[in-house]
Amino acid sequence: MTETMKSRAASLAHLRRDKLAVGDPIPLPLTMAAIYHAPGDATGFNQYGRFSNPNWAAVEEMLGHLEAAPCVAFPSGMAAISATFFSLLKAGDRILLPSDGYHTTRILADRFLGAFGVTTDVRPTSSFLDGGFAGYRLVFVESPSNPTLDICDITAVAEAVHAAGGLLVVDNTTMTPFGQRPLELGADIAVAADTKAPNGHSDVLFGHVACRNAEIIAAVTEWRQNAGGIPGPFEAWLVHRGLETLELRFDRMCSSAEAIAPRLKAHPAVSGLRYPGLEGDPSHNLARAQMERFGFLISFDLGSEQKAEDFINGCSLMHAATSFGGVHTVAERRLRRGDAVPPGFVRLSVGCEPTEELWAAMKDSLDRI
Ligand SMILES: Cc1ncc(COP(=O)(O)O)c(C=O)c1O
């Protein structure tokens, strides 16, 4: 971790310190309020629950501290992505999405943006630069892509997109601001599902938009206020609490994934393993250059649906579940979500369990399939 990020990680849990009066609770109080005491001119304080909430403000301050950019909180990662699209695009615009990224982003564009006159093209992450970006109002990158973990050169894409007059949005869900810093790499906007590692306990959905352009932040904030897709105060409170331990959890998860990926790769039942941290992985050199860590997701093929199901269900320290980034190790056979992968393709999200115990449980299950 860079010195700057170490210092940000250290001060993360102390951001409220200077605002406390004697006797105030040190943990963030939960404010459940649709209305506020609002006499006189309605400016400069909380008015109504769709406009603002102290728990949103606190979680946005934390996210902003990590992103080093203003952040707007949303009730899910998809709500953050929708707000970005619907507040910035207009009829006649053309956008580019990864063909191998999170499938719901493509569904959103196909099913809804098209009806408003926005045209969508797709391109594989590993060859994202090929073909250039002329004519695109907005280019959307997911690197590493979920679930195949391909990578594209964010700095080179940002330069080319800007030269063509477009905006670059990076979905940083798989990495968090501790693992990759899209805005510093040249992206205009970073979006993320804080449902994953930032909250980390798999008990809430959440998302955010981070951006250093005040007009864009104003547009997504206005979208949230008027479209009405707002985060619940309790969800914001939970994510605020989760963020206090993100650095610790992310470090354990990435370190365990780095230890486990080569052992999985060497196991005879495993083929096609992808992990950006492995020397020889097609993503490795670029990952070294642009990522702070290699992440906690590993993907591989176990040859058949039955073997993949047996591995996942037979491992005592793994849950069969979609999603990733939580304290529990989980895995999913991604064909069941409709991704373009073989039946035995598994996406593994390494959790916070002690590394050697986790590996022993995985090996035991693999040896039995
Ligand atoms: C890369 C990526 N982006 C966005 C999302 C959407 O997040 P949410 O489920 O919180 O809407 C997901 C969810 O899995 C994801 O994997």
The ligand as an ORCA input file, in Angstrom:
! r2SCAN-3c Opt
* xyz 0 1
  C     -18.843     -5.776    -11.067
  C     -20.213     -5.517    -10.493
  N     -20.751     -4.300    -10.661
  C     -21.970     -4.010    -10.160
  C     -22.692     -4.949     -9.464
  C     -24.069     -4.604     -8.967
  O     -24.103     -4.445     -7.583
  P     -25.453     -4.611     -6.747
  O     -25.800     -6.058     -6.725
  O     -25.134     -4.020     -5.413
  O     -26.511     -3.813     -7.461
  C     -22.167     -6.224     -9.257
  C     -22.927     -7.242     -8.517
  O     -22.534     -8.388     -8.438
  C     -20.891     -6.514     -9.793
  O     -20.324     -7.717     -9.664
*
